[in-house]
Amino acid sequence: MSSVRILPVGEHALLIELDSGEAAGALHAELLRRRAAGTLPAVREIVPAARTVLLDGVADPPSLATQLTTWDVPPLEPCARETVEIPVRYDGPDLADVAALWGVAEREVAEIHRAAEFRVAFCGFAPGFAYLTGLDERYAVPRRATPRTAVPVGSVALAGPYTGVYPRSSPGGWQLIGTTDAPLWDPHREPAALLAPGTRVRFVPGAAR
């Protein structure tokens, strides 16, 4: 791997820093492949983030760190996992603002967003909240200057290069473009989170209320 920094975290963990989100996603996929094939030394948890991957519960961190520097990690495959479809109504309160930022009509925001194939880069912020990549970089938008104190559950939102869906009501500063009834987090379901790192996602038309 190129442009990689491997740092010890405590006695049994490694933090792998990479130069891009794409590189972090590719390494995460390679770690999962090797674990499934039985060729990855014992690791309890593999946790991807924006440009890092954390390996926790590593029996011999120095040995694994040395191995990692020799890996030839292939780029992400276009269809590494089954695609999850999320029905969405493009009725968000920030739809007009996003349209203005993109220089398109409001209906075109929905068309552009639905046409993209997304991938869960990593999860965080709240249980079930996934950071999705897939929109072209020209569609990156800033967070709101004034965050909302309560974003409704099921809000489909944009911030920077990411799309996210709020799994529950919470404060937030993302631009809200739509709404879904899909249960992103259900503690009675196995797994509880609908979306996991590496999952492919498509947004499809949802029924109007």
Steps between C-alpha positions, in 0.01 A plus 500: 500500500614857430445807718416299808583564865450225759474608862471285815192567713544352845635147521272318257389742228630669187379818332574505126500849348459530121504789258137479383158360574528276196824349631342442842202329336725279289705395803183428699372278219835319477505438877150350481601281205806369681306436819234307306774297331669425832825673405468800735654462846245511781335845522194559715371815330561679169367857512529727193476879518546789256871433432593242761435137592525389864593140577416406858565180690822422312708225661835616356477862376866540395486187283174603334630853443798356315273280288277793409789694348553219247139469381394582146146628558278498189254785435142463612286276283195673346254252656668362808172445684128469440331836441252630758222716357366783713171663391513877539265794453692810392311740724776632728497861625847566351418367153480849348832603659674188366351560155640852506844375607496245218362749247206274406123484544367334816369198308849448356643460851286188537602373157871549566480345845303195385736442207804454727615167642606551858728302728515506879847633572468481878249535783488731800333801665197292610407128493404416143634822344704422188721737302431430132731593214404496133401850394739675263729743684334797329187428705670537839311752715588679825326432827237752607638813664255444788438134593149386586431401859288205380520330160202265438561127489536372144639826361720448192778755516819628336819644648835533327542195272266282709135397500349379826164394643414594857401177681337697781416861584811689608674835458675541167636744248468303176294622204165314500379401153255217567330252729489121525298256711773234481603386852872575510538373856289232668642345821261204457644419156816303427705687404347809659650736239356488149826630354854379573836613359539379143126473432379634165199731515256638243229755575174424320168690477291479816124533538375850571322560828 
